Amino acid sequence: MKKNIIITGATDGIGLAAAKVIASKNYQIGLVGRNPEKGKKAIETIQSKTGNENLDFFQCDLSSVKNIKKLSDEIKSKYSKIDVLLNNAGGANKTKVITSEGLEKTFATNQMNYYVLSTELLNIISESNDGRIVNVASNAHIGAEIDYENVNAEKSFSAWTSYCVSKLMNIMMTYKMAAMQDKVSVNVLHPGFVDTNIAGNEGSLIKYIVKFGAKLFARSVESGADSSIYLSTSDDVKGVSGKYFFKCREIQSSKASYVKEDWDKVWSLCQKFKEDIL
Ligand SMILES: NC(=O)c1ccc[n+]([C@@H]2O[C@H](COP(=O)([O-])OP(=O)(O)OC[C@H]3O[C@@H](n4cnc5c(N)ncnc54)[C@H](OP(=O)(O)O)[C@@H]3O)[C@@H](O)[C@H]2O)c1
């Protein structure tokens, strides 16, 4: 039976680059994005490049917990098992935005999104005999510290801090989930500094620094997708779980990311927000 994969943020950047290569490996792909026009275009591009016709688009704004629950139900009604969930969609909001569900938008999009989709789909990923969850984080987590009293910018807001904290949470959530169960492998990665649109909605100064730096130093999207493709599809990492990767090699994440009490705190706070919102 053909393997399948759900890729979030598959309409652009690293997610789209990963989808193209994974489609060429003959996976059935569920592409998730918020913009149907970009979704249609991504499917046309992948189909013409690979000839793979087993592509579905799911429209969802992943900054909303309720939307993610609906998306999970839709995915579960379409597929009876999932082999891989590649949590990739993310970004950084330049200003403080509190969603209608009361969450700071970068935290909602980057961390609550990964948490809710993973926990909602875990039972059908467990139906695969090689179920995998792959989370795209970032080395931007290095140096970040979580202020549990300011998760939704209650006291102050900085676009960069919020982004870095969300990426630290991605890593802690991965380690916690990997430790909690052994049916599905859960790994996390840093794609490198990649020339994408990610800085497009950041503050103007950051945006121009990032764009300028990107021209000089960034990896291409194809290279930046290497660990996402490797962890999602390679037999080399079958059964490997709870690890952090860069350029398809295991690396260490920050010291703070290995503090188990913080894994528990991050897990509990995400679970609490999820329960309160749903
Ligand atoms: N680029 C880098 O240097 C870098 C470095 C480290 C980590 N990362 C991580 O890599 C991942 C991918 O980033 P990228 O650089 O490829 O960014 P990108 O080019 O901006 O692509 C992000 C993707 O996520 C989707 N997305 C964003 N917000 C969404 C929402 N609320 N609902 C649904 N979809 C949403 C976007 O959809 P639209 O097409 O509708 O915008 C797009 O498909 C992110 O997790 C990021 O944190 C990137």
The ligand as an SDF file (V2000), in Angstrom:
LIG
                    3D

 48 52  0  0  0  0  0  0  0  0999 V2000
   13.5760   30.1360    6.3170 N   0  0  0  0  0  0  0  0  0  0  0  0
   14.4250   29.9590    7.3170 C   0  0  0  0  0  0  0  0  0  0  0  0
   15.5670   30.4870    7.3250 O   0  0  0  0  0  0  0  0  0  0  0  0
   14.0330   29.1000    8.4940 C   0  0  0  0  0  0  0  0  0  0  0  0
   14.9950   28.8820    9.4820 C   0  0  0  0  0  0  0  0  0  0  0  0
   14.6820   28.0790   10.5630 C   0  0  0  0  0  0  0  0  0  0  0  0
   13.4070   27.5170   10.6400 C   0  0  0  0  0  0  0  0  0  0  0  0
   12.4820   27.7540    9.6850 N   0  0  0  0  0  0  0  0  0  0  0  0
   11.1540   27.1110    9.8230 C   0  0  0  0  0  0  0  0  0  0  0  0
   10.8030   26.4550    8.6260 O   0  0  0  0  0  0  0  0  0  0  0  0
    9.3770   26.3770    8.5190 C   0  0  0  0  0  0  0  0  0  0  0  0
    8.9520   26.7840    7.1200 C   0  0  0  0  0  0  0  0  0  0  0  0
    9.3290   28.1520    6.9390 O   0  0  0  0  0  0  0  0  0  0  0  0
    9.6750   28.7630    5.5160 P   0  0  0  0  0  0  0  0  0  0  0  0
   10.9530   29.4820    5.6710 O   0  0  0  0  0  0  0  0  0  0  0  0
    9.5240   27.7580    4.4290 O   0  0  0  0  0  0  0  0  0  0  0  0
    8.5240   29.8810    5.4370 O   0  0  0  0  0  0  0  0  0  0  0  0
    7.5770   30.3740    4.2520 P   0  0  0  0  0  0  0  0  0  0  0  0
    8.2890   30.3440    2.9470 O   0  0  0  0  0  0  0  0  0  0  0  0
    6.9930   31.6400    4.7400 O   0  0  0  0  0  0  0  0  0  0  0  0
    6.4570   29.2370    4.2210 O   0  0  0  0  0  0  0  0  0  0  0  0
    5.6330   29.0300    5.3290 C   0  0  0  0  0  0  0  0  0  0  0  0
    4.4730   28.1420    4.9550 C   0  0  0  0  0  0  0  0  0  0  0  0
    3.6130   28.0480    6.1150 O   0  0  0  0  0  0  0  0  0  0  0  0
    2.3140   28.4740    5.7420 C   0  0  0  0  0  0  0  0  0  0  0  0
    1.6450   29.1560    6.8530 N   0  0  0  0  0  0  0  0  0  0  0  0
    2.0890   30.1970    7.5860 C   0  0  0  0  0  0  0  0  0  0  0  0
    1.1580   30.5780    8.4780 N   0  0  0  0  0  0  0  0  0  0  0  0
    0.0990   29.7450    8.3060 C   0  0  0  0  0  0  0  0  0  0  0  0
   -1.1790   29.6160    8.8970 C   0  0  0  0  0  0  0  0  0  0  0  0
   -1.5930   30.4520    9.8740 N   0  0  0  0  0  0  0  0  0  0  0  0
   -2.0230   28.6630    8.4630 N   0  0  0  0  0  0  0  0  0  0  0  0
   -1.6570   27.8210    7.4690 C   0  0  0  0  0  0  0  0  0  0  0  0
   -0.4560   27.8890    6.8480 N   0  0  0  0  0  0  0  0  0  0  0  0
    0.3990   28.8440    7.2650 C   0  0  0  0  0  0  0  0  0  0  0  0
    2.5230   29.4380    4.5880 C   0  0  0  0  0  0  0  0  0  0  0  0
    1.3270   29.5750    3.8740 O   0  0  0  0  0  0  0  0  0  0  0  0
    1.1100   30.8280    2.8570 P   0  0  0  0  0  0  0  0  0  0  0  0
    1.6770   30.3230    1.5820 O   0  0  0  0  0  0  0  0  0  0  0  0
   -0.3510   31.0210    2.8440 O   0  0  0  0  0  0  0  0  0  0  0  0
    1.8680   31.9930    3.4300 O   0  0  0  0  0  0  0  0  0  0  0  0
    3.6370   28.6910    3.8250 C   0  0  0  0  0  0  0  0  0  0  0  0
    3.0990   27.6280    3.0600 O   0  0  0  0  0  0  0  0  0  0  0  0
    8.8200   27.2460    9.6470 C   0  0  0  0  0  0  0  0  0  0  0  0
    8.4100   26.4160   10.7090 O   0  0  0  0  0  0  0  0  0  0  0  0
   10.0210   28.0910   10.0760 C   0  0  0  0  0  0  0  0  0  0  0  0
    9.9440   28.4880   11.4110 O   0  0  0  0  0  0  0  0  0  0  0  0
   12.7670   28.5270    8.6040 C   0  0  0  0  0  0  0  0  0  0  0  0
  1  2  1  0
  2  3  2  0
  2  4  1  0
  4  5  1  0
  4 48  2  0
  5  6  2  0
  6  7  1  0
  7  8  2  0
  8  9  1  0
  8 48  1  0
  9 10  1  0
  9 46  1  0
 10 11  1  0
 11 12  1  0
 11 44  1  0
 12 13  1  0
 13 14  1  0
 14 15  2  0
 14 16  1  0
 14 17  1  0
 17 18  1  0
 18 19  2  0
 18 20  1  0
 18 21  1  0
 21 22  1  0
 22 23  1  0
 23 24  1  0
 23 42  1  0
 24 25  1  0
 25 26  1  0
 25 36  1  0
 26 27  1  0
 26 35  1  0
 27 28  2  0
 28 29  1  0
 29 30  1  0
 29 35  2  0
 30 31  1  0
 30 32  2  0
 32 33  1  0
 33 34  2  0
 34 35  1  0
 36 37  1  0
 36 42  1  0
 37 38  1  0
 38 39  2  0
 38 40  1  0
 38 41  1  0
 42 43  1  0
 44 45  1  0
 44 46  1  0
 46 47  1  0
M  CHG  2   8   1  16  -1
M  END
$$$$
